[in-house]
Amino acid sequence: MSLKAIVKSVISGDTLVLRGRTGPQGQSPKERILHLADVVAPRMGNQTREDEPWAFESRDFLRALAVGKEISFTSTHSFPSNDDVTRDFGIADIGGVDVASEMLKNGWAKVKESKRDPTEDDIRKRDIEVEAKATGKGLWNSHGPQARAVHQTMPTDSQAFVSEWKGKSIDALVEQVRDGSTLRVRLFMPDGEHQMANIALAGVRCARTSSKQGEPSEPWAEEAKFFTESRLLQRSVRVIILSLPTSTATPFQAGANSAPPPPASIFIGSVLHPAGNVAEHLVAAGLARVVDWHAGMLAAGGGMERLRAAEKVAKEKRACLYANVSTASASTTHSNGAVNGNARVFDGTVIRVRSGDQISVIDKESGKERRLQFSSTKGPKLSDPKQAYYAQEAREFLRKKLIGKHVKVMVDFIRPRDGEYEERECATVRYGNQNSNVAEQLVEKGLASVVRHRRDDEDRSPDYDKLMAAEQAALAETRGIHSGKEQPAVKPPVNISESGARATTFVNGFKRQGKLSAVVDYVASGSRFKCVLKLSSLKALPPKDNQSLTLVLNGIRAPRTARNPSERSEPFGQEAVDFATRRYMQRDVEFEVDTVDKSGVKEGLASVHSFSADGLSWSTQLYTPPKQKPSKHNKTYGRSYDEEAEKAAQAPPAEDDPGRLKSEYLDVIISDVRAENGFSFSVQILNTEGIATLEKLMRDFSLHHRVAHPSPSNFVPKAGDLVSAKFSDGSWYRARIRRASPVKKEAEVTFIDYGNQDSVSFSNIRPLDPKFRSLPGQAQDARLSFVRLVASESEYHADAVQRFRQLCEGRKLVANIDYKEGTTLHLRLIDPNDPVATQDPLACINADLLREGLASIDRKGCKYLSAYPHVMSKLQTAVAEAKRDRAGMFEFGDVEEDE
């Protein structure tokens, strides 16, 4: 009776492993071994014997013919087996083709000698064999088999093998599937050798199958194994070796690099089938879990992102291993966007770096100080002598990067109180124009490690895979805590002002040196600070150790705070400390011995100390500080706020000047922002025929430049020429030559449709084809009406440019043309998505920049100010708010830039 089965694998050119269909409940099918009757083929080798001649070629022919296909077979007889697998002798055909005859026909098997009288079938097979022998096919090839070495064991020098082949694609054949994510493969090396290797699929782990008789496998292990077997066993694949199975990175592990690693028993890598990466399919089917610590290996090609996407699909379907996993995060954060009553996402300013993984941030909206732990990140411990040096380095890195800077915070989860550890908000903190994750930068520099979460722990950073990739990079480059070097701990600074006698010895030297640089380490009160001197500033007094001193501001006295619960603070004492802490804590400062800092007076939180102030050259400034608009929100020490007088001082705005331009509102997009050589930007005016024409022109322009158009031999770009120029993105655009250098063979160009500028070599410049000249350039030079950003020499200039980019660059805005200066438009920019703009017709980004202390009213450059009295009133109010809130350039006082 003929039976049907699927060919699972081929043992040799005359032996196949067959399997039935899967069971009704998805059970793995039963298997049987079929030996082709009356033929014999060479035997494959193993660790104890070598391949017989032509064994691999014979098996490979049958493998390509049969594996994965349905086969019809008839068992002539069976014989007993030591295991549960049935063993048969018989005949088989695939698609009506007799398998034994096909092997004989191609010379990959021989007719087995028999003592019985030959039958018609025996004679037919003999004739086929004779024909193959006559034509020199297969085993009968007169040149003999190809000589090759087959290495049945893993490479002896595992590290060298991985270093040579890491990231490279190697053709391979899957020889065995041990479980869903562990394979044994035959690597076809370029030199013709065959190297056997064990591969663990990168990024995933399947349940383990039983290795001993009678022991049960883990749940879903057999299903995962069958999933991989049915798709990959004895299929041609490509293998990419990624890593050795090194243990999890353990910073400061003693002797971590002292001894070479033993030969590995397995490699970690990706196995790619023409249908895709089997690891991703395993996860999507719910038969494998994602391995977090492999993120570093898979980050470059986006492999981890694809695995996470597959994991999400499996969780949503609650497939197999994910049947009991909740799709919602078990985080303590709330769906309404609040965490313990505080905003979950907020903007703020960093006022303190507490350790290598903790900072304090002032919430811009609420004004509250919030202590944050970086999600999934662990910094070195200052208390551990082996880690103290790197703890200081991490803290200093954060101080330089973040103190006083604007950051965006997203609270990911709340770490509950655990023993001596208090409850803590764990957050992702981003800063800068690129929204860089500061925790990722710490880890990449080797100044922090990544927390290994439990598999079911959903309370983790949303950038967890990026953190793991950063740690992998730091580990590969042996940076910081992964270097294996034990750096001596930094000695605590010596307090040179611990006594009057000791301090006196330094005074004269400090006075001769003038300004000294230091970092404020602690704020004791509004006028008393502990500062750590910078070694670079002590030119005349080279120190043997780090030095610190207590600095008391001369000429003022700030109210005191209570030193213990039994004392009472003086009025506004706590406010003075809070102000000084937010402005100076961990900041770089300069000071002179016997000088005074004016900021406390300007905030109204200090009074003049006559005895010490009268001897100062600027005592007049202490007694009569710069004018500051008071408000009922301004707490002062020594004077009160007269609200009625303030109302009386406010004059009503003047009527509109008839000379002002008529309102002309346009939809625009900021196409380029330039901060070099003064601040300026370019806009494209939308909803015009020009923009629609530009889109068609750029399509034709791109097609035009797909064909090489070499420059004429005598072409030399000159200033003012319209040309085609290649931008840094590799595309061609219309441009105008600003200036050209025949010596350097490069030109500075302005791309007339977008406004950006670049230096382009002559080889990437072509004359502009006449058919692309008719449309005028679509980018127009522009500047802000009424205001100008802080000057480039100001420390706030970079913040101002960055803030303008965040508010405007690449965004669709509404603009009103307030003035035209040649080809430059003076624009009032309005965000159509700002709810305030829908209520207040004078609300604009220009005023927002003033309110944040990042711009000032431009009385010199904007001669038309008097024509817009209502707008001027709005802008002056914004400046007053900036001064009141000590925003931006007003942080240290009510002093605008020179008019």
C-alpha positions in Angstrom: 0.0 0.0 0.0 1.3 3.4 -1.0 1.8 5.9 1.8 2.3 9.7 1.6 4.7 11.8 3.7 6.8 15.0 3.7 10.6 14.6 3.3 12.0 16.2 6.4 15.7 15.7 5.6 18.2 13.5 3.8 20.8 11.4 5.7 22.6 10.2 2.6 22.0 9.6 -1.1 19.9 6.5 -0.3 18.3 7.4 3.0 15.5 9.9 3.8 13.8 11.1 6.9 10.0 11.4 6.5 7.4 13.1 8.6 3.6 13.0 8.6 1.2 15.9 8.9 0.8 17.9 12.1 -1.7 16.6 14.6 -5.2 18.1 15.1 -4.0 20.0 18.2 -0.8 21.1 16.5 1.2 18.2 17.8 4.6 17.5 16.1 4.2 14.8 13.5 5.7 11.3 13.8 8.8 10.5 11.8 10.2 7.4 10.0 13.3 6.6 8.1 13.1 5.3 4.5 16.1 3.4 2.9 15.8 3.2 -0.8 15.7 -0.4 -1.8 18.3 -1.9 -4.1 20.6 1.1 -4.3 23.5 2.3 -2.2 25.1 5.7 -1.9 28.3 7.0 -0.1 28.0 7.7 3.6 28.4 11.1 5.2 31.1 11.6 7.8 30.9 12.7 11.4 33.3 13.6 14.2 34.8 10.1 14.2 35.0 9.4 10.5 35.5 11.3 7.3 33.0 11.6 4.4 33.2 8.8 1.8 34.1 10.1 -1.7 31.2 11.9 -3.3 29.1 11.6 -0.2 28.2 15.3 0.1 27.4 15.7 -3.6 25.2 12.6 -3.6 23.3 13.7 -0.5 23.0 17.2 -1.8 21.5 16.1 -5.1 18.8 14.1 -3.2 18.3 17.0 -0.7 17.6 19.4 -3.5 15.3 16.9 -5.2 13.2 15.9 -2.2 13.4 18.0 1.0 10.2 19.7 1.9 8.2 17.9 -0.9 5.5 15.3 -0.6 6.6 11.8 -1.4 4.7 8.6 -2.1 6.4 5.4 -0.8 5.8 1.7 -0.4 7.6 -0.2 2.3 8.9 -3.6 1.2 9.9 -4.5 4.7 10.7 -2.9 8.1 13.3 -3.8 10.7 13.4 -3.2 14.4 14.8 0.0 15.8 16.3 0.9 19.2 14.2 4.1 19.3 10.6 5.0 18.5 11.4 5.8 14.8 10.2 3.3 12.3 12.8 2.2 9.7 11.7 0.9 6.3 13.2 -0.4 3.1 11.1 0.5 0.1 10.5 2.5 -3.1 9.5 6.1 -3.4 8.5 8.6 -6.0 8.1 12.4 -6.1 5.7 13.8 -8.6 5.7 10.5 -10.4 9.4 10.3 -10.7 11.1 7.2 -9.1 13.7 8.5 -6.6 16.1 5.6 -6.9 16.0 5.7 -10.7 16.7 9.4 -10.6 19.7 8.9 -8.3 21.1 6.2 -10.6 20.4 8.2 -13.7 22.5 11.1 -12.4 25.3 8.8 -11.2 24.8 9.6 -7.5 24.0 6.0 -6.4 24.9 2.4 -7.4 22.8 -0.7 -7.7 23.2 -2.8 -4.7 24.6 -6.3 -5.3 22.0 -9.0 -4.7 22.1 -12.8 -4.6 18.5 -13.2 -5.8 17.6 -13.7 -9.4 17.3 -10.3 -11.2 13.8 -9.0 -11.8 12.8 -6.7 -14.7 13.1 -3.8 -12.3 16.6 -4.9 -11.3 17.6 -5.1 -15.0 16.1 -1.6 -15.7 18.1 -0.1 -12.9 21.3 -1.8 -14.1 20.8 -0.3 -17.6 20.4 3.1 -16.0 23.5 2.7 -14.0 25.5 1.5 -17.1 24.3 4.6 -19.0 25.4 7.0 -16.2 28.7 5.2 -16.0 29.3 5.5 -19.7 28.7 9.3 -19.6 30.9 9.8 -16.5 28.1 11.2 -14.3 28.3 11.6 -10.6 30.2 8.9 -8.9 31.6 7.8 -12.3 33.4 11.0 -13.0 36.9 10.1 -14.1 38.4 13.2 -12.4 37.4 12.0 -9.0 35.7 14.0 -6.2 36.7 17.6 -5.3 39.2 17.6 -2.4 38.0 19.6 0.6 38.4 19.6 4.3 35.3 19.2 6.5 35.7 20.5 10.0 33.1 18.8 12.1 33.9 20.7 15.3 33.7 24.4 16.2 36.8 26.5 15.4 39.5 26.2 18.0 40.2 30.0 18.0 36.6 31.2 18.4 37.6 34.8 18.9 39.7 35.0 15.8 37.0 33.3 13.7 34.4 35.8 14.9 36.8 38.7 14.3 37.4 37.6 10.7 33.8 36.9 9.7 31.8 39.2 12.0 29.0 40.9 10.0 29.9 39.1 6.8 27.4 36.9 4.9 28.4 33.2 4.5 26.5 30.7 2.4 25.4 27.7 4.6 23.2 24.7 4.9 21.2 24.0 8.0 22.2 20.5 9.2 20.3 20.2 12.4 17.6 22.1 14.5 18.3 21.5 18.2 15.5 23.8 19.3 13.6 26.7 17.7 16.5 29.1 18.1 19.6 26.9 18.0 20.9 25.4 14.8 23.8 23.4 13.5 24.9 24.7 10.1 27.5 23.8 7.5 29.3 26.9 6.5 30.6 27.0 2.9 33.9 28.9 3.3 35.4 30.8 0.3 38.4 28.5 0.2 36.1 25.5 -0.4 36.3 24.1 3.1 33.2 23.1 5.1 33.0 24.4 8.6 30.4 23.1 11.0 29.1 25.6 13.5 26.4 25.9 16.2 24.4 29.1 15.8 22.0 30.7 18.4 19.6 33.0 16.6 20.5 36.6 17.5 17.8 38.6 19.3 15.5 35.7 20.3 15.3 32.6 22.5 12.9 29.7 22.1 11.8 27.3 24.8 14.3 24.5 25.3 13.5 21.0 24.2 14.2 18.0 26.4 17.7 16.6 26.0 17.1 13.4 28.0 14.7 10.5 27.5 11.6 10.9 29.6 12.1 14.5 30.5 9.4 16.9 29.3 10.3 19.9 27.2 9.5 23.4 28.1 6.0 24.7 27.0 5.9 25.5 23.3 9.4 24.1 22.8 8.4 21.3 20.4 6.2 23.7 18.4 9.0 26.2 18.0 11.4 23.4 17.0 9.0 22.1 14.4 8.4 25.7 13.1 12.1 26.1 12.4 12.7 22.6 11.1 9.9 22.7 8.6 11.3 26.0 7.2 15.0 25.7 7.5 16.2 22.1 8.0 18.6 21.3 5.0 17.7 24.5 3.3 20.2 26.8 1.8 20.6 30.0 3.9 22.9 32.8 4.6 24.5 33.1 8.0 25.9 36.3 9.5 28.1 35.7 12.5 27.6 38.5 15.1 29.2 37.6 18.4 30.4 35.1 20.9 28.0 34.2 23.7 29.9 36.4 26.2 28.3 37.0 29.5 26.5 40.2 30.3 28.8 43.2 30.6 30.0 43.4 34.2 31.9 46.6 34.8 34.8 46.5 37.2 34.9 42.7 37.2 38.3 41.7 38.6 40.5 40.1 36.1 37.9 40.4 33.3 40.6 40.7 30.6 43.3 38.7 32.3 42.8 35.3 30.6 41.8 34.5 27.0 38.3 33.0 26.7 37.9 29.3 26.2 36.8 27.9 22.8 33.2 28.7 22.2 30.6 26.0 21.8 28.2 28.3 19.9 28.1 31.5 18.0 25.4 34.2 18.0 24.2 35.1 14.5 21.4 35.7 12.1 20.1 33.0 9.7 18.6 34.5 6.6 16.3 32.5 4.3 15.0 33.9 1.0 11.7 34.4 2.8 13.3 36.5 5.5 14.8 36.2 9.0 13.4 33.2 10.8 13.9 34.9 14.2 11.3 37.6 13.3 8.8 35.0 12.1 9.3 33.0 15.4 8.6 36.0 17.5 5.6 37.0 15.4 4.2 33.5 15.8 4.6 33.8 19.6 7.2 30.9 19.7 10.2 33.0 20.8 10.9 35.9 23.2 13.1 38.8 22.4 16.6 38.8 24.1 17.2 42.3 25.3 21.0 42.1 25.5 21.3 41.3 21.8 20.2 44.8 21.0 23.7 46.0 20.5 24.4 43.4 17.8 21.2 44.1 15.8 21.1 47.9 16.1 22.9 48.8 12.9 20.5 47.2 10.5 17.3 47.9 12.4 17.0 44.2 13.4 15.9 44.9 16.9 13.1 47.3 15.8 11.7 44.6 13.6 11.8 42.1 16.4 10.0 44.5 18.7 7.4 45.1 16.0 6.9 41.3 15.7 6.7 41.0 19.5 4.0 43.6 19.6 2.0 41.6 17.0 2.4 38.4 19.0 1.3 40.2 22.2 -1.8 41.7 20.6 -2.7 38.2 19.3 -1.8 36.6 22.7 -0.1 33.9 20.7 1.6 30.9 22.4 4.2 32.3 24.8 2.4 35.6 25.0 -1.0 34.0 25.9 -1.0 35.4 29.4 0.8 38.7 28.7 -1.2 41.8 29.2 -1.0 44.2 26.2 -1.1 47.2 28.5 2.0 48.1 30.4 2.1 47.4 34.1 3.6 50.8 34.6 2.4 53.1 37.4 1.9 55.9 34.9 -1.6 56.9 34.1 -3.5 57.2 30.9 -4.4 60.8 31.6 -0.8 61.8 31.1 -0.2 62.5 34.8 2.1 60.7 37.3 1.4 61.1 41.0 -0.5 64.3 40.1 2.5 65.8 38.1 2.8 66.1 34.4 4.2 63.0 32.7 5.7 65.0 29.8 7.1 68.4 30.5 9.8 70.9 29.7 12.2 72.1 32.3 15.6 73.4 33.3 18.3 71.2 35.0 19.4 72.8 38.2 21.4 70.0 39.9 23.3 66.9 39.0 22.9 64.6 42.0 24.9 61.6 40.7 25.9 59.9 37.5 22.3 58.8 36.9 20.1 61.3 38.8 19.3 65.0 38.2 16.9 67.6 39.5 14.8 69.5 37.0 12.5 72.6 37.5 9.2 72.0 35.8 8.7 75.1 33.6 4.9 75.0 34.1 4.5 74.2 37.8 7.8 75.6 39.0 8.3 72.4 41.1 11.7 70.8 41.5 11.5 67.1 40.4 14.2 64.6 41.1 14.6 62.2 38.3 16.4 58.9 37.7 17.4 58.0 34.2 15.3 55.1 33.0 17.0 51.7 32.8 20.4 53.3 33.5 22.8 52.7 36.4 25.7 55.0 37.1 28.9 54.1 38.9 28.8 54.3 42.7 30.9 57.1 44.4 31.1 54.9 47.5 32.9 52.1 45.7 36.6 52.9 45.4 36.8 51.0 42.1 33.9 53.1 40.7 34.6 56.5 42.3 36.7 57.9 39.5 34.0 57.0 36.9 31.3 58.3 39.2 33.0 61.7 39.2 33.5 61.6 35.5 29.8 60.8 34.9 28.7 63.6 37.2 31.0 66.1 35.5 29.8 65.0 32.1 26.2 65.6 33.1 27.1 68.9 34.7 28.7 70.3 31.6 26.0 69.0 29.3 22.9 69.8 31.3 23.2 72.4 34.1 21.1 75.4 33.3 19.9 73.8 30.0 16.4 73.4 28.7 15.4 69.7 28.6 12.4 67.7 27.6 11.4 65.1 30.1 9.1 62.0 29.7 8.5 60.1 32.9 8.4 56.4 31.9 7.5 54.8 35.2 7.7 55.2 39.0 10.2 53.1 40.8 8.5 52.1 44.1 10.1 52.5 47.5 12.4 49.6 48.3 14.1 49.4 51.6 16.5 52.3 51.9 15.7 53.5 48.3 13.0 56.1 48.1 10.3 56.2 45.4 11.7 57.8 42.3 10.4 59.1 39.0 12.3 57.3 36.2 12.5 59.3 33.0 13.9 59.8 29.6 15.6 63.2 29.4 16.4 64.8 26.0 18.2 68.0 25.2 19.5 70.0 22.3 18.3 70.5 18.8 18.7 66.7 18.1 16.6 65.7 21.1 19.5 63.6 22.3 18.9 61.1 25.1 21.5 62.0 27.7 21.3 58.5 29.2 22.3 57.0 25.9 25.3 59.3 25.7 26.4 58.4 29.2 26.2 54.7 28.4 28.0 55.1 25.0 30.9 56.9 26.8 31.2 54.0 29.3 30.0 56.2 32.2 27.0 54.2 33.0 25.6 50.7 32.5 22.2 49.5 31.4 19.9 47.8 33.9 19.0 44.2 33.0 15.2 44.0 33.5 13.3 40.9 34.1 11.7 39.5 31.0 8.2 40.4 32.2 9.2 43.8 33.5 7.6 46.4 31.2 8.9 49.3 33.4 11.8 50.3 31.2 13.1 53.0 29.0 11.4 53.4 25.6 14.9 53.6 24.2 16.0 50.4 25.9 17.3 48.8 22.7 19.3 52.0 21.9 20.8 51.9 25.4 21.8 48.3 24.9 23.4 49.2 21.5 25.3 52.1 23.1 26.6 49.8 25.9 27.7 47.2 23.2 29.6 50.0 21.5 31.3 51.1 24.7 32.1 47.5 25.5 33.7 46.9 22.1 35.8 50.1 22.4 36.6 49.4 26.1 35.5 52.8 27.2 35.1 54.0 30.7 33.8 51.4 33.1 34.4 48.7 30.5 38.1 49.5 30.1 39.2 47.1 32.9 41.5 49.8 34.3 41.3 50.7 37.9 41.6 54.5 38.1 42.5 56.0 41.5 39.6 57.8 43.1 39.7 61.6 42.9 40.8 63.0 46.3 38.2 65.2 48.0 39.1 68.9 47.7 41.0 70.5 50.5 39.1 73.4 52.2 41.5 76.3 52.2 39.1 78.5 54.1 38.4 76.2 57.0 40.1 78.7 59.3 40.9 82.4 59.2 44.6 81.8 59.5 44.7 79.4 56.6 42.6 81.5 54.3 44.7 84.6 55.0 47.7 82.9 53.4 46.0 82.7 50.1 44.3 86.2 49.9 47.3 88.1 48.5 48.0 85.6 45.8 44.3 85.5 44.8 44.2 89.3 44.6 47.3 89.4 42.4 45.8 86.8 40.1 42.5 88.7 39.6 39.6 86.6 38.3 39.5 82.9 39.4 37.5 80.2 37.9 35.5 77.8 40.0 32.4 75.5 40.2 29.7 76.2 42.8 29.5 73.0 44.7 27.0 73.9 47.4 24.8 76.9 48.2 24.5 77.5 51.9 22.5 80.7 51.6 21.6 83.5 49.2 25.1 85.0 49.6 27.2 82.1 50.9 28.7 79.4 48.6 31.1 76.6 48.6 33.2 76.7 45.4 35.7 74.2 44.0 38.6 75.9 42.3 39.5 74.9 38.7 43.1 73.9 38.5 43.5 75.8 35.2 42.8 79.1 36.9 45.5 78.8 39.6 48.4 79.9 37.4 50.3 81.7 40.1 49.5 79.1 42.8 49.9 75.6 41.4 48.1 73.4 44.0 49.1 69.9 45.1 45.5 68.9 45.6 42.0 70.0 44.6 41.0 73.1 46.6 37.7 74.4 47.7 36.7 77.5 49.6 33.7 79.2 51.1 32.8 82.4 49.3 30.7 85.1 50.9 29.4 87.8 48.6 30.8 91.1 49.8 28.6 94.1 50.1 25.2 92.4 50.6 23.5 90.3 53.2 20.9 87.7 52.2 18.3 86.6 54.8 19.2 83.4 56.7 17.5 80.1 56.6 16.9 77.8 59.7 19.8 75.5 60.4 17.7 73.1 62.4 14.0 72.4 63.2 14.1 74.5 66.3 15.1 77.7 64.5 13.0 79.9 62.3 14.1 81.3 58.9 14.3 85.0 58.3 11.7 86.4 56.0 12.4 85.3 52.4 15.4 83.3 53.6 14.2 80.1 51.8 13.4 82.1 48.6 17.0 83.5 48.6 18.5 80.0 48.9 16.2 78.7 46.2 17.1 81.6 43.9 20.8 81.1 44.4 20.6 77.4 44.0 18.7 77.6 40.7 21.0 80.2 39.4 24.4 79.1 40.6 24.4 75.5 41.8 27.1 73.5 39.9 27.6 76.4 37.5 31.0 77.6 36.2 31.7 80.9 37.8 34.4 83.5 38.0 35.1 85.6 41.1 37.6 88.0 42.5 38.5 88.1 46.1 36.7 91.0 47.9 34.1 91.6 45.1 30.4 91.3 45.0 27.9 89.6 42.8 24.9 91.8 42.0 22.3 89.2 41.2 20.8 88.9 44.7 20.1 92.7 44.9 18.4 92.6 41.5 16.1 89.8 42.7 15.2 91.8 45.8 16.3 89.0 48.1 19.2 90.7 49.8 19.8 94.0 51.6 22.9 96.2 51.3 25.5 95.6 54.1 26.8 99.2 54.5 30.0 98.4 56.4 31.4 96.2 53.6 29.7 97.9 50.7 31.0 101.4 51.3 34.5 100.4 50.5 33.6 99.0 47.0 34.1 100.9 43.8 30.6 100.0 42.6 28.8 100.6 45.9 26.5 103.1 44.1 25.1 100.2 42.1 24.2 98.4 45.3 22.3 101.3 46.7 20.6 102.2 43.4 20.2 98.9 41.4 19.0 99.0 37.8 15.3 99.7 37.4 13.1 96.6 37.3 9.5 96.5 36.7 7.9 95.1 39.9 4.9 93.0 40.0 2.7 91.4 42.6 4.5 88.1 41.9 7.8 89.7 42.8 8.8 88.9 46.4 11.1 91.6 47.7 13.2 91.9 50.8 12.9 95.4 52.3 10.3 97.0 50.0 6.7 96.4 48.9 4.9 96.5 45.6 2.4 99.3 44.9 -0.1 97.9 42.4 -2.1 101.2 42.1 1.0 103.2 41.3 2.0 100.6 38.7 -1.4 100.9 37.0 -1.2 104.6 36.9 2.3 104.4 35.3 1.0 102.4 32.4 0.0 104.7 29.5 -2.6 103.6 26.9 -1.2 102.6 23.6 -1.2 105.1 20.8 -3.5 104.8 17.7 -2.2 103.1 14.6 0.2 105.2 12.5 -1.2 105.8 9.0 2.2 105.0 7.6 2.2 101.3 8.6 1.9 98.6 5.9 -1.4 97.0 5.3 -1.7 93.6 7.0 -0.7 90.9 4.5 -0.9 87.4 6.0 0.8 84.5 4.1 1.2 80.8 4.6 4.9 80.2 4.7 7.4 77.4 5.6 10.8 78.2 7.0 13.0 76.4 4.6 16.5 77.3 6.0 17.9 78.9 9.1 21.4 80.4 9.1 23.2 81.3 12.3 26.6 82.1 10.8 27.6 85.8 10.1 24.5 87.1 11.8 21.1 85.4 12.2 18.8 85.1 9.1 16.4 82.7 7.5 14.6 81.9 4.3 10.9 81.2 3.6 8.9 79.7 0.9 5.4 81.3 0.4 2.9 78.5 0.1 -0.4 78.3 -1.8 1.1 80.0 -4.9 1.5 78.9 -8.4 5.3 79.2 -8.0 5.4 76.4 -5.4 3.2 74.1 -7.5 5.4 74.8 -10.5 8.5 74.2 -8.4 7.3 70.6 -7.5 6.9 69.8 -11.2 10.2 71.5 -12.1 12.1 69.5 -9.4 10.7 66.2 -10.8 11.9 67.2 -14.3 15.1 68.5 -12.8 15.8 65.2 -11.1 15.1 63.2 -14.3 17.4 65.6 -16.3 20.3 64.9 -14.0 19.9 61.1 -13.9 21.7 61.3 -17.3 25.3 62.5 -17.0 25.7 66.0 -18.3 29.4 66.9 -18.1 30.4 70.5 -17.8 31.8 72.2 -20.9 35.6 72.2 -20.8 35.8 76.0 -20.7 33.1 76.4 -18.0 34.2 78.4 -15.0 31.5 79.5 -12.5 31.4 83.2 -11.8 29.6 85.3 -9.1 26.0 85.8 -10.1 25.7 82.8 -12.4 22.6 80.6 -12.3 23.8 77.0 -12.2 22.9 73.4 -11.3 24.7 72.4 -8.1 24.8 69.1 -6.2 23.9 69.4 -2.5 25.4 67.3 0.3 22.4 64.9 0.0 23.6 63.9 -3.5 20.7 65.6 -5.3 20.9 68.5 -7.8 19.2 71.9 -7.3 19.1 75.3 -8.9 21.6 77.7 -7.4 23.3 81.1 -7.7 27.1 81.6 -7.4 27.9 83.9 -4.5 31.6 83.8 -5.0 34.0 81.4 -6.8 37.6 80.5 -6.2 39.4 79.1 -9.4 42.4 78.3 -7.2 40.5 76.0 -4.8 38.1 75.0 -7.7 35.1 75.5 -5.5 32.3 78.1 -5.2 30.0 79.3 -2.5 26.4 79.0 -3.7 22.9 79.8 -2.6 20.2 77.3 -3.5 17.6 79.7 -4.8 14.5 77.6 -4.1 15.3 76.8 -0.5 17.7 79.5 0.7 20.4 77.3 2.2 24.0 77.9 1.3 27.0 75.6 0.8 30.5 75.3 -0.7 30.5 73.1 -3.8 33.4 71.9 -5.9 33.5 72.9 -9.5 33.1 69.2 -10.4 29.6 69.3 -8.9 28.5 72.5 -10.7 26.9 72.6 -14.2 25.5 75.4 -16.3 21.7 75.7 -15.7 19.8 74.4 -18.7 17.7 77.3 -20.2 14.4 75.3 -19.7 14.9 75.5 -15.9 15.5 79.3 -15.8 12.0 80.7 -16.3 10.7 80.1 -12.8 12.0 82.7 -10.2 13.8 81.3 -7.1 11.1 80.3 -4.6 13.1 81.1 -1.4 13.0 84.6 0.0 15.3 86.1 2.5 13.6 87.1 5.7 14.2 88.4 9.2 12.0 88.8 12.3 10.1 92.0 12.6 10.7 94.3 15.6 13.2 92.0 17.3 16.6 90.5 17.0 18.1 87.4 18.7 20.7 87.9 21.3 24.2 88.7 19.8 26.5 85.9 18.7 29.0 86.6 21.5 26.3 86.1 24.1 26.3 82.7 25.9 22.5 82.6 25.2 23.0 82.9 21.4 23.1 79.1 20.8 20.0 78.6 23.0 18.2 81.4 21.0 19.0 79.9 17.6 18.0 76.4 18.9 14.7 77.7 20.2 14.0 79.4 16.9 14.7 76.2 15.1 12.3 74.3 17.4 9.5 76.8 16.9 9.9 77.4 13.2 12.3 75.4 11.1 10.5 73.2 8.6 7.1 74.1 9.9 4.1 75.7 8.2 3.4 79.1 9.8 1.4 82.2 9.1 3.4 85.4 8.5 2.6 89.0 8.3 4.9 91.3 6.2 5.5 94.3 8.4 8.3 95.8 6.3 10.2 95.2 3.1 13.9 96.0 3.1 15.0 95.5 -0.5 14.5 91.7 -1.1 14.4 91.0 2.6 11.0 90.6 4.2 10.5 91.6 7.9 8.0 89.0 9.2 5.9 88.6 12.2 5.6 84.8 12.5 2.4 83.2 14.0 1.9 79.5 14.9 -1.6 78.5 13.6 -1.6 75.6 16.2 -1.1 77.9 19.1 -4.4 78.4 21.0 -3.3 81.8 22.3 -2.9 83.0 18.7 -6.6 82.3 18.1 -7.6 84.6 21.0 -5.0 87.3 20.7 -4.4 88.9 17.2 -1.0 90.2 18.4 0.4 86.9 19.7 3.4 85.9 17.7 6.7 83.9 17.9 8.6 87.2 17.9 7.0 88.1 21.2 7.5 84.5 22.5 11.3 84.8 21.9 11.2 88.1 23.9 9.3 86.5 26.7 11.9 83.7 27.0 14.7 86.2 27.2 16.2 85.1 23.9 15.7 88.3 21.9 15.5 92.0 22.4 13.6 94.8 20.6 15.6 96.0 17.7 15.4 99.8 17.9 18.3 100.3 15.5 17.5 97.9 12.7 13.7 98.4 12.7 13.0 102.1 12.0 9.3 101.3 11.6 8.6 100.6 15.3 6.6 103.7 15.9 4.1 102.7 13.1 3.0 99.7 15.2 2.2 101.1 18.7 -0.1 98.2 19.6 2.5 95.6 18.6 5.2 97.6 20.5 3.0 97.5 23.7 2.7 93.7 23.3 6.5 93.3 22.8 7.3 95.6 25.8 5.0 93.5 28.0 6.9 90.4 26.8 10.2 91.9 27.7 8.9 92.8 31.2 7.8 89.3 31.7 11.2 88.0 30.8 12.8 90.3 33.3 10.4 89.4 36.0 11.0 85.6 35.4 14.8 86.0 35.0 14.4 84.3 31.6 17.3 83.8 29.2 19.7 86.8 29.1 18.0 88.3 32.1 19.0 85.3 34.3 21.7 87.3 36.1 20.1 90.8 36.0 17.9 93.4 34.4 20.5 94.4 31.8 19.5 94.3 28.2 22.0 94.1 25.4 23.5 97.5 24.4 21.1 99.4 22.3 
